[in-house]
């Protein structure tokens, strides 16, 4: 394997995928004294979903009560802010304003606040037009919902810190290495991995599938895993446009949610620069180019809440892909985290559909997976 010393024939845990979820889980297990390696098919950690998002620390406003998204987002938010403070990771608890322009949208704000309260998020505030414009004078709206606990984070710094924690606890990330198959044998998982063009077999007591965009494909290569436990992963591309001029905003600005996403919103980086996105574009396969022709669509959507935006200052920036396990016309999906009690394969934990708020929830997800590991595997 690349970048690795020889391993024993049988390992405790193999994690597939070195994005923020895989790193969080691997770190948690390594700190608990487990021997952990992480297989990553790319040349560096966090190259896919984890490095192509809005870098927002979500409050827990949007997700139905008692869903994994709701529980793990609110728990993860508190854990993430505490971790950033402990490790001196850059973040800004700048707050978020969700804006409404119509009476129906104002009713949506009330529903969002009720949802937030049900999830234990008690600090949101409904603002009338005057209050919202006092907070952000450039905004056009009839009402707003303010979330003071929403923030932004340097996600790359966060992942580097998780990686360092993992290695300090004896774990390893093995780059340019991918899982191509797995089967059960003598109460172990026999894994076929490809590295440097070679096929290598290793045995592990536990395998955790955190492959993100490739999670369903990884699961399909696990012998005897019933296909009914493998959701179809669909790809929703989110395009982002940066803004090349000064802007007047101090907070994140969101419209009311739309099917498949949270609407084209304004986020700030830690230097205060503005970017807009993501939109929702269903695609057949992950493609990371940004279609410059979508600028008109962005301009129209943003103009609804910022009339003074300059179209020519919107420039294509980057795109990310959400691993959806629901379709375009379905209700919003939940995280799917399966242990042996669900699928019957000893030693296997699968994670599917870990999209937003996955970054916020990452440390709480690692706790949740650790519980499954402790109860159902070791």
C-alpha positions in Angstrom: 0.0 0.0 0.0 1.1 3.6 -0.6 2.5 5.6 2.3 2.2 2.7 4.8 4.2 0.3 6.8 3.4 -3.4 6.7 0.2 -4.2 8.6 -0.8 -7.3 10.5 -2.8 -9.8 8.7 -5.9 -8.9 10.6 -6.9 -5.3 11.5 -9.4 -4.0 13.9 -11.1 -1.4 11.6 -10.8 -0.3 8.0 -12.6 2.9 7.1 -13.3 3.5 3.4 -13.1 7.2 2.5 -11.0 10.0 4.0 -13.5 12.8 3.8 -14.7 14.7 6.9 -17.0 11.8 7.9 -14.4 9.0 7.5 -11.8 11.0 9.3 -14.1 11.8 12.2 -15.1 8.2 12.6 -11.5 6.9 12.2 -10.3 9.5 14.8 -13.0 8.4 17.3 -12.1 4.8 17.0 -8.3 5.4 17.1 -8.7 7.5 20.3 -10.6 4.5 21.8 -7.6 2.4 21.2 -8.6 0.6 18.0 -6.1 -0.1 15.2 -7.5 1.9 12.3 -6.5 2.5 8.7 -8.4 4.7 6.2 -8.5 3.9 2.5 -8.7 6.9 0.2 -8.8 6.6 -3.6 -7.8 10.2 -4.2 -4.3 11.7 -3.8 -5.3 13.7 -0.7 -7.9 13.8 2.1 -11.3 15.5 1.6 -11.1 15.9 -2.2 -14.8 15.4 -3.0 -17.8 16.4 -1.0 -15.8 17.7 2.0 -13.9 20.3 0.1 -16.8 21.4 -2.2 -19.5 22.9 0.0 -20.5 26.1 1.7 -18.4 25.5 4.9 -21.5 26.4 7.0 -22.0 25.3 10.6 -25.7 24.7 10.6 -27.9 25.3 13.6 -30.5 22.5 13.0 -33.4 24.5 11.7 -34.6 22.6 8.6 -34.7 18.9 9.6 -37.8 17.1 10.9 -37.8 16.3 14.6 -36.2 12.9 15.6 -34.5 12.4 12.2 -30.8 11.6 12.3 -30.2 14.9 10.5 -31.9 16.8 13.3 -30.4 15.0 16.2 -26.8 14.8 14.8 -26.8 18.3 13.5 -27.7 20.0 16.8 -25.4 17.7 18.7 -22.6 18.1 16.1 -22.9 21.9 16.1 -22.1 22.1 19.8 -19.3 19.5 19.5 -17.8 21.3 16.4 -17.7 24.8 18.0 -16.0 23.2 21.1 -13.5 21.3 19.0 -12.6 24.4 17.1 -12.0 26.3 20.3 -9.9 23.5 21.7 -7.8 23.1 18.5 -7.7 26.8 17.5 -9.5 26.1 14.2 -10.7 29.2 12.4 -14.5 29.8 12.4 -16.9 32.7 12.6 -20.3 32.5 14.4 -21.7 35.1 12.1 -25.4 34.1 12.2 -27.8 33.6 9.3 -30.8 35.5 8.1 -33.5 33.6 6.2 -35.6 36.0 4.2 -39.2 35.9 3.0 -40.9 38.0 0.3 -44.4 36.7 0.2 -47.1 35.8 2.7 -46.6 32.1 2.0 -42.9 32.5 2.6 -43.6 34.2 5.9 -45.6 31.2 6.9 -42.6 29.0 6.0 -40.5 31.1 8.4 -42.9 30.3 11.2 -42.7 26.6 10.3 -38.9 26.7 10.3 -38.9 28.3 13.7 -41.3 25.7 15.1 -39.0 23.0 13.6 -36.0 24.6 15.2 -37.7 24.7 18.6 -38.7 21.0 18.2 -35.0 20.2 17.6 -33.9 22.1 20.7 -32.7 25.2 18.8 -34.2 28.0 21.0 -32.3 31.1 19.8 -33.9 31.8 16.5 -35.9 35.1 16.1 -38.7 36.1 13.8 -38.0 39.6 12.4 -40.3 42.0 10.6 -39.2 43.9 7.6 -37.8 46.9 9.6 -35.9 44.6 12.1 -34.5 42.5 9.2 -33.3 45.6 7.3 -31.8 47.0 10.5 -29.7 43.8 10.6 -28.9 43.9 6.9 -29.9 47.2 5.3 -29.3 46.1 1.7 -31.8 43.3 2.0 -35.3 43.3 0.3 -37.8 41.2 2.3 -41.0 41.3 4.2 -39.8 39.3 7.1 -36.8 37.2 8.3 -35.8 34.4 10.6 -32.5 35.0 12.3 -30.3 32.2 13.5 -27.4 33.5 15.7 -25.8 30.1 16.2 -25.1 29.5 12.5 -21.5 30.0 11.5 -18.8 29.3 9.0 -15.6 27.2 9.4 -12.3 26.5 7.7 -13.2 22.9 6.7 -9.7 22.2 5.4 -8.1 23.2 8.6 -10.7 21.0 10.4 -9.9 18.0 8.3 -6.2 18.4 8.8 -6.8 18.5 12.5 -8.9 15.3 12.4 -6.1 13.7 10.4 -3.5 14.8 12.9 -5.6 13.4 15.8 -5.9 10.1 14.0 -2.2 9.7 13.3 -1.3 10.8 16.8 -3.5 8.0 18.1 -1.8 5.5 15.8 -4.2 5.5 12.9 -3.2 5.8 9.2 -4.6 7.2 6.0 -3.6 5.3 2.9 -3.9 7.4 -0.2 -4.5 6.3 -3.9 -6.0 3.1 -2.5 -9.5 1.8 -3.1 -11.7 -1.0 -2.0 -12.8 -3.2 -4.9 -14.5 -6.0 -3.1 -15.3 -7.6 0.3 -16.6 -10.9 1.6 -17.1 -12.6 5.0 -14.9 -15.4 6.1 -14.5 -16.9 9.5 -16.3 -14.0 11.2 -14.0 -11.5 9.5 -14.2 -9.3 6.5 -11.8 -10.2 3.7 -11.2 -7.0 1.8 -9.8 -6.8 -1.8 -8.0 -3.4 -2.2 -6.3 -1.9 -5.2 -3.1 0.1 -4.7 -0.4 1.0 -7.2 -2.1 -1.3 -9.7 -1.8 -4.3 -7.3 -4.7 -6.2 -5.8 -4.0 -6.9 -2.1 -6.1 -8.9 0.4 -6.4 -7.8 4.0 -8.7 -9.1 6.8 -10.5 -6.8 9.2 -12.9 -7.3 12.1 -14.8 -4.2 10.9 -15.2 -2.2 7.8 -17.0 1.2 7.8 -18.1 2.5 4.4 -17.8 6.3 4.3 -17.2 6.5 0.6 -19.7 9.3 0.1 -20.4 9.7 -3.7 -19.2 6.1 -4.2 -20.9 4.6 -1.1 -23.5 2.6 -3.0 -21.0 1.3 -5.5 -18.7 0.2 -2.6 -21.7 -1.6 -0.9 -22.6 -3.4 -4.2 -19.1 -5.0 -4.1 -19.7 -6.5 -0.6 -20.6 -10.2 -1.1 -23.9 -11.4 0.4 -25.1 -7.8 1.2 -28.7 -7.9 0.2 -29.4 -5.2 -2.5 -32.4 -4.1 -0.5 -30.1 -2.4 1.9 -28.2 -0.5 -0.8 -30.0 2.8 -1.8 -29.5 4.2 -5.2 -27.2 7.3 -4.9 -28.2 10.1 -7.2 -26.0 13.1 -7.9 -27.2 16.7 -7.3 -24.6 19.2 -8.5 -24.4 22.5 -6.7 -22.8 25.3 -8.6 -21.2 28.3 -6.8 -20.5 31.8 -8.1 -18.1 34.2 -6.3 -18.8 37.9 -6.1 -15.9 40.1 -7.4 -16.8 43.4 -5.7 -17.4 44.6 -2.2 -20.7 43.7 -0.6 -22.6 45.1 2.4 -23.3 41.9 4.3 -22.2 40.8 7.8 -24.4 37.6 8.0 -25.2 34.7 5.8 -28.3 35.4 3.7 -30.7 32.5 2.7 -34.0 32.5 0.9 -36.6 30.0 2.1 -35.8 26.4 1.2 -36.5 25.0 -2.2 -37.0 21.3 -3.4 -33.6 19.5 -3.2 -31.7 22.3 -1.3 -31.8 25.4 0.7 -31.9 27.9 -2.2 -29.2 30.0 -3.7 -27.8 31.7 -0.7 -25.0 34.1 0.2 -22.2 32.7 2.3 -19.1 34.4 3.5 -15.6 33.0 3.7 -13.4 33.8 6.7 -11.9 36.7 4.8 -15.4 38.2 4.4 -15.6 37.5 0.7 -19.0 36.6 -0.7 -20.1 33.6 -2.8 -23.5 32.4 -3.9 -24.9 28.9 -4.2 -25.4 26.1 -4.4 -28.2 25.6 -6.8 -29.7 22.2 -7.5 -28.7 20.5 -10.8 -29.4 16.8 -11.1 -26.6 15.1 -13.1 -25.9 11.5 -14.2 -22.3 11.5 -12.8 -20.1 13.7 -10.7 -18.9 16.6 -12.9 -17.2 19.6 -11.2 -17.2 22.2 -13.9 -19.5 25.2 -13.4 -21.7 26.2 -16.3 -21.2 30.0 -16.8 -24.6 30.2 -18.5 -26.2 29.6 -15.1 -25.2 33.1 -14.1 -28.5 34.5 -15.3 -30.4 32.1 -13.1 -28.2 33.0 -10.1 -28.7 36.7 -10.8 -32.5 36.4 -10.9 -32.6 34.3 -7.7 -30.3 36.7 -5.8 -32.1 39.8 -7.0 -35.2 38.7 -5.1 -33.4 39.5 -1.8 -30.6 41.8 -3.0 -31.8 44.1 -5.7 -28.5 46.0 -6.1 -26.4 43.0 -7.0 -24.3 43.5 -10.2 -24.7 40.7 -12.7 -21.2 41.1 -14.2 -19.6 40.7 -10.8 -20.8 37.1 -10.5 -18.0 34.8 -11.6 -18.1 30.9 -11.8 -16.2 29.5 -8.8 -16.6 25.8 -8.1 -19.2 23.0 -7.9 -19.9 20.3 -5.4 -22.0 17.1 -5.6 -24.5 16.0 -3.1 -25.0 12.2 -2.7 -28.8 12.1 -2.7 -30.6 8.9 -1.8 -33.9 10.5 -2.7 -35.1 11.8 -6.1 -35.9 15.2 -7.4 -39.6 14.9 -6.5 -39.2 13.1 -3.2 -39.4 14.5 0.3 -36.0 15.4 1.8 -34.1 12.3 2.8 -32.4 11.5 6.0 -28.9 10.2 6.8 -28.8 6.4 6.5 -26.4 4.6 8.9 -26.7 0.8 8.9 -25.0 -1.7 11.2 -25.2 -5.5 11.4 -28.5 -5.4 13.1 -30.0 -3.9 9.9 -28.2 -5.8 7.1 -26.9 -8.9 8.9 -23.3 -8.7 7.8 -21.0 -9.1 10.8 -18.5 -6.3 11.2 -20.0 -4.0 8.5 -21.3 -0.4 8.9 -22.5 1.5 5.9 -23.2 5.2 5.6 -25.3 6.6 2.8 -26.8 10.0 1.9 -24.5 12.0 4.1 -25.0 15.4 2.5 -25.7 18.7 4.3 -25.5 19.0 7.3 -22.8 16.3 7.2 -19.9 18.7 7.9 -21.7 20.2 11.0 -22.8 16.7 12.2 -19.5 15.0 11.6 -18.3 14.6 15.2 -21.8 13.5 16.3 -21.9 11.0 13.5 -18.6 9.6 14.8 -20.3 9.2 18.2 -23.3 7.5 16.6 -21.1 5.0 14.7 -19.1 4.3 17.8 -22.3 3.3 19.6 -23.1 0.8 16.8 -19.5 -0.4 16.8 -19.6 -1.0 20.6 -23.0 -2.7 20.7 -23.0 -4.7 17.5 -19.4 -5.4 16.6 -17.0 -5.3 19.5 
